């Protein structure tokens, strides 16, 4: 009678042992600036299993959010009896799969951990399956959404579309999409939006555009996307052409909260998990770093409702009886400019906020700022509680 129980016990021990590298990686990722919290369902472990092998999961424990050369990482890892070539192979394997961030400078290669979003999930574009997409969505709802929303500096910021800005406005270079593109020094790729590809996989395609190649990589992200065939290298002119069509389609431009961003997302509320998450909050303005807001002159409104249809945050207040827009909810407006560019009467203008958000310079500075201000679970719950109640955070 004991034999079946012994057999079951052995199987349970086997599964527990097999899961251990992923549990350790989960804990390690959670200690980074933007964490990777656990859930009762264990969906976060399923995601890691779909992306990392057990050997890669163990190797990733020796990386952090700080960019470091291979030798520095290997010096920590060799205490675990890794052979140099074996460890090098694991690092390169993770890089090829988009599990880790890579930066090449002055003939030296630097490695760091990606956060989940924006990070190693987006790098799974060519490996995406319905189950991976659905698990990522479940994880965002169950735990990661709070992690993303409670960081000191939002990972993403809103860039106003080019046509919404005027020549008379004093606009910093990091808020001008033309300047952002121009400063990449031709290190630009165009790639499919992983959110839209995921929606296609589950039979719920984007309602805003039929196009999929709407997102871009800059600098090191562009190098990575081009190197592995996840995107295609494009010129600055083609980049601007794509962005012009994105504006016509009604997509919100969001990029990393850096003065030298690594990517540009073109988002809509029916596909983008970030837009979807902040939209359900009473005050989306608190979770999308932006230096602008839209202002309405109702006397000029002709009631066409184009702005209502294009606003991803439902910020436009429209009076059905008067058949005209009467205001813009400043708690919901994220300053994208989509309402401005198609307002034929000029009743909506984009205004600069009194207090300017100056984004960190680069990858290193962004995650250092987030790390220095990282909240414990109590602080995260308190901030989310205020946010859900509509209190400014």
C-alpha positions as CSV (number, residue, x, y, z in Angstrom):
1,X,0.0,0.0,0.0
2,X,2.9,2.3,0.6
3,X,4.3,2.1,-2.9
4,X,1.6,4.4,-4.6
5,X,2.1,7.0,-1.9
6,X,5.9,6.9,-2.3
7,X,5.5,7.2,-6.1
8,X,3.3,10.3,-5.7
9,X,5.7,11.8,-3.2
10,X,8.6,11.4,-5.6
11,X,6.6,13.0,-8.4
12,X,5.6,16.0,-6.2
13,X,9.3,16.4,-5.1
14,X,10.3,16.3,-8.8
15,X,7.9,19.0,-9.7
16,X,8.9,21.1,-6.7
17,X,12.6,20.7,-7.7
18,X,11.9,21.6,-11.3
19,X,10.0,24.8,-10.2
20,X,12.7,26.0,-7.8
21,X,14.9,27.8,-10.4
22,X,11.8,29.8,-11.5
23,X,10.8,30.6,-8.0
24,X,14.3,31.9,-7.3
25,X,14.2,34.0,-10.5
26,X,10.8,35.3,-9.6
27,X,12.2,36.5,-6.2
28,X,15.3,38.0,-7.9
29,X,13.2,39.9,-10.5
30,X,11.0,41.2,-7.7
31,X,14.0,42.8,-6.1
32,X,14.7,44.9,-9.2
33,X,13.4,48.5,-9.6
34,X,10.1,47.4,-11.3
35,X,9.4,44.1,-9.4
36,X,7.9,40.8,-10.4
37,X,5.3,40.0,-7.6
38,X,3.9,36.6,-6.9
39,X,0.3,35.6,-7.4
40,X,-1.9,32.9,-5.8
41,X,-2.4,31.4,-9.3
42,X,1.3,31.0,-10.1
43,X,0.8,32.6,-13.6
44,X,4.1,34.5,-13.2
45,X,6.0,31.2,-13.0
46,X,4.2,29.9,-16.1
47,X,5.4,33.0,-17.9
48,X,9.0,32.4,-16.8
49,X,8.8,28.8,-17.9
50,X,7.6,29.8,-21.3
51,X,10.5,32.3,-21.8
52,X,13.5,30.9,-19.8
53,X,15.0,27.4,-19.7
54,X,15.8,26.2,-16.2
55,X,19.5,26.7,-16.9
56,X,18.9,30.3,-18.2
57,X,16.7,31.0,-15.1
58,X,19.7,30.0,-12.9
59,X,22.1,32.1,-14.9
60,X,19.8,35.1,-14.8
61,X,20.2,35.2,-11.0
62,X,23.7,36.7,-11.5
63,X,22.4,39.7,-13.5
64,X,20.8,42.9,-12.1
65,X,19.1,46.0,-13.5
66,X,22.5,47.6,-13.8
67,X,24.3,47.2,-17.1
68,X,27.6,45.3,-16.7
69,X,30.2,43.7,-18.9
70,X,30.3,39.9,-19.1
71,X,33.4,39.6,-17.0
72,X,31.8,41.3,-14.0
73,X,28.8,39.0,-14.2
74,X,30.9,35.9,-14.7
75,X,33.0,36.7,-11.7
76,X,29.9,36.4,-9.5
77,X,28.6,33.3,-11.3
78,X,31.8,31.2,-11.3
79,X,31.3,30.5,-7.6
80,X,28.5,28.3,-8.7
81,X,31.0,26.1,-10.7
82,X,30.1,27.5,-14.1
83,X,32.6,27.0,-16.8
84,X,33.3,30.3,-18.6
85,X,32.1,29.1,-22.1
86,X,29.1,27.4,-20.6
87,X,28.0,30.7,-18.9
88,X,28.8,32.7,-22.0
89,X,26.5,30.4,-24.0
90,X,23.7,30.9,-21.5
91,X,24.0,34.7,-21.6
92,X,24.1,34.7,-25.4
93,X,21.1,32.4,-25.5
94,X,19.1,34.7,-23.2
95,X,20.1,37.7,-25.3
96,X,18.9,36.0,-28.5
97,X,15.5,35.3,-26.9
98,X,15.1,38.8,-25.6
99,X,15.2,37.7,-21.9
100,X,17.9,40.3,-21.1
101,X,18.8,43.8,-22.2
102,X,22.0,44.3,-24.2
103,X,24.0,47.5,-24.8
104,X,27.0,47.7,-27.0
105,X,29.4,50.6,-26.5
106,X,33.1,51.2,-27.3
107,X,33.5,47.6,-28.5
108,X,32.2,46.3,-25.1
109,X,28.9,44.5,-24.5
110,X,26.9,45.2,-21.4
111,X,24.1,43.1,-20.0
112,X,21.2,43.7,-17.6
113,X,17.9,42.3,-16.6
114,X,14.8,43.5,-18.3
115,X,11.7,44.2,-16.3
116,X,8.6,42.2,-17.4
117,X,7.0,45.2,-19.1
118,X,8.4,47.2,-20.8
119,X,11.0,44.5,-21.3
120,X,11.3,40.8,-21.8
121,X,7.6,40.3,-22.7
122,X,7.8,42.8,-25.7
123,X,10.9,40.9,-26.9
124,X,8.9,37.8,-27.3
125,X,7.3,39.1,-30.5
126,X,8.4,36.2,-32.7
127,X,7.7,33.6,-30.1
128,X,4.3,34.8,-29.0
129,X,1.6,32.2,-28.7
130,X,-2.1,32.6,-27.5
131,X,-1.2,31.0,-24.2
132,X,1.8,33.3,-23.6
133,X,-0.3,36.4,-24.5
134,X,-3.2,35.3,-22.3
135,X,-0.9,34.5,-19.4
136,X,0.8,37.9,-19.7
137,X,-2.7,39.6,-19.6
138,X,-3.7,37.6,-16.6
139,X,-0.5,38.5,-14.8
140,X,-1.1,42.2,-15.5
141,X,-4.5,42.0,-13.9
142,X,-3.5,39.8,-11.0
143,X,-0.3,41.5,-9.8
144,X,1.8,43.4,-12.3
145,X,-0.6,46.2,-12.9
146,X,-0.1,47.4,-9.3
147,X,3.6,47.1,-9.7
148,X,3.7,49.2,-12.8
149,X,1.3,51.8,-11.5
150,X,3.1,52.4,-8.2
151,X,6.6,53.0,-9.5
152,X,8.0,56.5,-8.5
153,X,8.5,57.5,-12.2
154,X,6.2,55.9,-14.8
155,X,8.2,53.7,-17.2
156,X,6.3,55.3,-20.1
157,X,5.6,58.9,-21.0
158,X,3.3,60.4,-23.6
159,X,4.8,62.2,-26.6
160,X,2.3,64.7,-28.2
161,X,1.8,64.0,-31.9
162,X,3.7,66.5,-34.0
163,X,0.7,68.2,-35.5
164,X,-0.7,69.1,-32.1
165,X,2.3,71.4,-31.3
166,X,2.8,75.0,-32.5
167,X,6.0,76.8,-33.4
168,X,5.3,79.4,-30.7
169,X,5.4,76.7,-27.9
170,X,8.6,76.3,-25.9
171,X,8.9,72.5,-26.3
172,X,11.9,70.5,-25.0
173,X,13.7,68.2,-27.5
174,X,12.6,65.2,-25.5
175,X,9.0,66.1,-26.1
176,X,9.3,66.5,-29.9
177,X,8.9,63.3,-31.8
178,X,10.9,64.7,-34.8
179,X,13.8,65.5,-32.5
180,X,13.6,62.1,-30.8
181,X,13.8,60.4,-34.2
182,X,16.5,62.7,-35.5
183,X,18.8,62.1,-32.5
184,X,18.8,58.3,-33.0
185,X,21.5,58.6,-35.6
186,X,19.8,56.2,-38.0
187,X,19.5,53.4,-35.4
188,X,15.8,52.8,-35.9
189,X,13.7,49.7,-36.6
190,X,10.0,49.3,-37.3
191,X,8.3,46.3,-35.8
192,X,4.8,44.8,-35.3
193,X,3.1,45.8,-32.1
194,X,3.1,42.8,-29.8
195,X,-0.2,43.8,-28.2
196,X,-1.9,43.9,-31.6
197,X,-0.3,40.6,-32.6
198,X,-1.5,39.1,-29.4
199,X,-5.1,40.3,-30.0
200,X,-5.0,38.8,-33.4
201,X,-3.9,35.4,-32.0
202,X,-7.0,35.2,-29.8
203,X,-9.4,36.4,-32.5
204,X,-10.0,39.9,-31.2
205,X,-8.2,42.2,-33.7
206,X,-7.5,45.9,-33.1
207,X,-10.5,48.2,-33.6
208,X,-8.4,51.3,-34.4
209,X,-6.1,50.2,-37.2
210,X,-5.5,47.3,-39.6
211,X,-1.8,48.0,-39.5
212,X,0.6,46.1,-37.2
213,X,4.0,47.6,-38.0
214,X,3.4,50.7,-35.8
215,X,6.1,50.5,-33.1
216,X,9.7,51.4,-33.2
217,X,13.0,50.6,-31.6
218,X,15.7,53.2,-31.1
219,X,19.4,52.9,-30.3
220,X,20.2,49.6,-28.5
221,X,16.7,48.2,-28.8
222,X,16.9,48.9,-32.6
223,X,20.2,47.1,-32.8
224,X,18.7,44.1,-31.0
225,X,15.5,44.0,-33.1
226,X,17.6,44.3,-36.3
227,X,20.2,41.7,-35.2
228,X,17.6,39.0,-34.5
229,X,15.1,39.8,-37.3
230,X,12.3,41.0,-34.9
231,X,12.0,44.2,-36.8
232,X,13.4,45.9,-39.9
233,X,15.9,48.8,-40.1
234,X,14.3,52.0,-41.5
235,X,15.3,55.5,-42.4
236,X,14.3,58.6,-40.4
237,X,12.0,59.6,-43.3
238,X,10.2,56.3,-43.2
239,X,9.9,56.5,-39.4
240,X,8.2,59.9,-39.7
241,X,5.9,58.5,-42.5
242,X,4.9,55.7,-40.1
243,X,4.3,58.1,-37.3
244,X,2.2,60.3,-39.5
245,X,-0.1,57.4,-40.4
246,X,-0.2,56.4,-36.7
247,X,-1.5,59.9,-36.0
248,X,-4.2,59.6,-38.7
249,X,-5.3,56.2,-37.3
250,X,-5.6,57.7,-33.8
251,X,-2.7,56.0,-31.9
252,X,-1.2,57.5,-28.8
253,X,2.6,57.9,-28.9
254,X,4.3,56.5,-25.8
255,X,8.0,56.1,-25.2
256,X,10.3,55.3,-22.3
257,X,10.6,58.0,-19.6
258,X,14.1,58.8,-20.8
259,X,15.6,61.7,-22.7
260,X,17.2,59.2,-25.0
261,X,14.4,56.6,-25.3
262,X,15.0,53.0,-26.6
263,X,11.6,52.5,-28.1
264,X,8.3,54.1,-29.2
265,X,4.9,52.4,-28.7
266,X,1.9,53.5,-30.7
267,X,-1.1,52.6,-28.5
268,X,-4.8,52.2,-28.3
269,X,-7.2,51.2,-25.5
270,X,-8.4,48.1,-27.3
271,X,-5.0,46.5,-27.4
272,X,-2.4,48.2,-25.2
273,X,-2.3,46.8,-21.7
274,X,-0.8,50.0,-20.3
275,X,-3.5,52.3,-21.9
276,X,-6.2,49.8,-20.8
277,X,-4.9,49.8,-17.2
278,X,-4.6,53.6,-16.8
279,X,-7.9,54.2,-18.5
280,X,-9.9,52.3,-15.8
281,X,-8.3,54.6,-13.1
282,X,-10.3,57.7,-12.1
283,X,-7.2,59.8,-12.8
284,X,-5.2,58.5,-15.8
285,X,-3.2,61.7,-15.7
286,X,-1.3,60.5,-12.6
287,X,0.0,57.4,-14.4
288,X,1.1,58.7,-17.9
289,X,3.9,61.2,-17.6
290,X,3.2,64.1,-19.9
291,X,4.0,67.8,-20.1
292,X,0.9,68.8,-21.9
293,X,-2.9,69.0,-21.6
294,X,-5.7,69.8,-24.0
295,X,-7.8,72.9,-23.5
296,X,-11.2,73.5,-25.1
297,X,-12.9,76.7,-26.3
298,X,-16.5,75.5,-26.4
299,X,-17.6,78.6,-28.3
300,X,-15.7,77.4,-31.4
301,X,-16.9,73.8,-31.3
302,X,-19.1,72.6,-34.2
303,X,-20.1,69.4,-32.6
304,X,-18.5,67.0,-35.1
305,X,-17.4,64.7,-32.2
306,X,-14.2,63.6,-34.0
307,X,-12.3,64.4,-30.8
308,X,-14.7,62.2,-28.8
309,X,-14.0,59.3,-31.0
310,X,-10.2,59.8,-31.0
311,X,-9.8,60.3,-27.2
312,X,-8.4,57.0,-25.7
313,X,-9.1,58.3,-22.2
314,X,-12.7,59.5,-22.7
315,X,-11.7,62.9,-21.4
316,X,-13.9,64.9,-23.8
317,X,-17.1,66.1,-22.1
318,X,-19.8,66.3,-24.8
319,X,-23.3,67.8,-24.3
320,X,-25.8,65.8,-26.3
321,X,-28.5,68.4,-25.9
322,X,-26.3,71.3,-27.1
323,X,-24.5,69.0,-29.6
324,X,-21.1,70.3,-28.7
325,X,-18.1,69.6,-26.6
326,X,-18.2,71.6,-23.3
327,X,-15.0,70.7,-21.6
328,X,-12.1,68.4,-21.2
329,X,-11.6,66.4,-17.9
330,X,-8.1,67.4,-16.8
331,X,-8.0,64.3,-14.6
332,X,-8.3,62.1,-17.6
333,X,-6.4,64.0,-20.3
334,X,-2.9,62.6,-20.9
335,X,-1.8,65.3,-23.4
336,X,-1.4,63.1,-26.5
337,X,-2.8,65.7,-28.9
338,X,-5.0,63.4,-30.9
339,X,-8.0,65.7,-30.4
340,X,-6.1,68.7,-31.5
341,X,-4.8,67.6,-34.9
342,X,-8.3,66.9,-36.3
343,X,-10.2,69.8,-34.8
344,X,-11.1,71.8,-37.9
345,X,-12.5,74.7,-35.9
346,X,-9.4,75.1,-33.8
347,X,-11.5,74.8,-30.6
348,X,-8.9,72.5,-28.9
349,X,-5.3,73.5,-28.2
350,X,-2.5,71.7,-26.5
351,X,-1.1,73.6,-23.5
352,X,2.1,73.1,-21.6
353,X,1.8,72.3,-17.9
354,X,3.1,74.7,-15.4
355,X,5.4,72.1,-13.8
356,X,7.6,70.3,-16.3
357,X,8.4,66.6,-16.0
358,X,12.1,66.2,-17.0
359,X,12.6,62.5,-17.7
360,X,15.8,60.8,-16.6
361,X,18.5,60.8,-19.3
362,X,18.8,57.1,-20.1
363,X,18.2,53.5,-19.1
364,X,20.6,53.6,-16.1
365,X,19.2,56.8,-14.6
366,X,15.6,55.8,-15.1
367,X,15.9,52.5,-13.2
368,X,18.2,54.0,-10.6
369,X,15.5,56.6,-9.8
370,X,12.8,54.0,-9.6
371,X,15.0,51.7,-7.4
372,X,15.8,54.5,-4.9
373,X,12.2,55.3,-4.5
374,X,10.8,51.7,-4.5
375,X,7.9,51.2,-2.2
376,X,7.2,48.2,0.0
377,X,4.0,46.3,-0.3
378,X,2.3,48.6,2.3
379,X,3.2,51.7,0.3
380,X,2.1,50.1,-3.0
381,X,-1.3,49.2,-1.5
382,X,-1.7,52.7,0.0
383,X,-1.0,54.3,-3.3
384,X,-3.3,52.1,-5.2
385,X,-6.0,52.6,-2.6
386,X,-5.8,56.4,-3.1
387,X,-5.7,56.0,-6.9
388,X,-8.8,53.8,-6.9
389,X,-10.7,56.4,-4.8
390,X,-9.7,59.1,-7.3
391,X,-7.2,60.8,-4.9
392,X,-4.2,62.4,-6.6
393,X,-1.1,60.4,-6.1
